Amino acid sequence: MTHHHVDPATITPEMAVQIRTWRVEEDFSWRAVAQAATDLWGSEFGSNQLFGEDLCVAAAQVLGENPRKEPWM
């Protein structure tokens, strides 16, 4: 399911690594990922869960990983 809040082309490799760290290593929820990204980079979406999911999908794509498989899920 794609919500189109995030264009993967706008996610740098460094951002993708940070998003992956939050989601995979620090076990952030999608809502927490969205809030952390908003706090760090700014966004109009705040802690919107769908935005967080889209960030994770885009980051996984940038890193060449499948966002619907481990370690993302």
Residue, then its C-alpha position, 0 to 999 in steps of 0.5 A: m500500500t503506497h500513500h505517496h507522502v514521500d518521493p523516494a528520489t528525495i531520500t538521500p542515502e544518509m537519510a535512508v540509513q537514519i530511517r532504517t536505524w530508527r525503524v530496524e535498530e531502535d524499533f520505532s513505530w511508523r508514527a515514531v519514525a515520522q515524528a523523528a524525521t519531522d523533528l530532524w528534517g522538518s515536514e508538514f506531516g508530524s507524527n502521521q503514521l502513513f507518512g512514517e510508513d512511506l518514509c520506511v518504504a522509500a528508505a528501503q528502496v534507496l538501500g535496495e531492500n524490500p520494505r515488506k520483509e525482514p528486517w523492516m517488518 
